[in-house]
């Protein structure tokens, strides 16, 4: 998946219009700077055919490069640019007609976080502390939510939560662990532990997620819409944060107030 800023397309259109109406009084640096910006924008937008068509300018560009600094390009080179950009413009119009832009739905979660920075959806240090498997599932859940794949989002965030619960269970239960730690039995055993700094409300939240979301999601007929997927997504982020907090408090207890 590649994210393209829509502004790149605006820059492309403005630059092509500029070169289609280029004046001979403009400076060498003006032309070269805007040409470089056009190349960057075409590459960013994935318009590779149009990018390649800029090679038509090679000879004219070489003549402009040879001009002294702070000198205008002159009428003849400006005419050459306008003529060549007529062909480049046609290429860009044809290629861009094959491109599609997908607009994501309005979501409760920041789209930049979902696309690029999932760690910002969690409390400080939580995402980094997750296992590699859980981080991968969180990233997949974020992308699925961003692009409207609601059922897949729920599936991945629940996987990440269960893996994190397993790591949490191992941190709390040091001996006589379950041979096959599953969600329900792990929570049941956590309830029996004494003086382990495990809030009852947190365990109730884990049971709620398991009964309401995790178990039904395993069935092929289960389907989520974007609203229900965001519900479970938010709940899972909350309990993952809580697991990190209670383990962190146990390993780094707060200092007493003097």
Protein Blocks (a to p, Z undefined) as FASTA:
>chain_A
ZZddfklmmmmmmmmmmmmmccfkbcfklmmmmmmmmmmmmmmnopaklmmmmmmmmmmm
mmmmmpcghiaebjmlmmmmmmmmmmmmmmmmmmmmmpccddddddfbdfklmmmmmmlm
pcehklmmpcfklmmmmmmmmmmmmnopaklmmmmmmmmmmmmmmmmmmmmmmghpafbl
cfklmmmmmmmpghklpafklmmmmmmmmmmmmmmmmpmklccdfklmmmmmmmmmmmmm
mmmmmmmmmmmccdddZZ
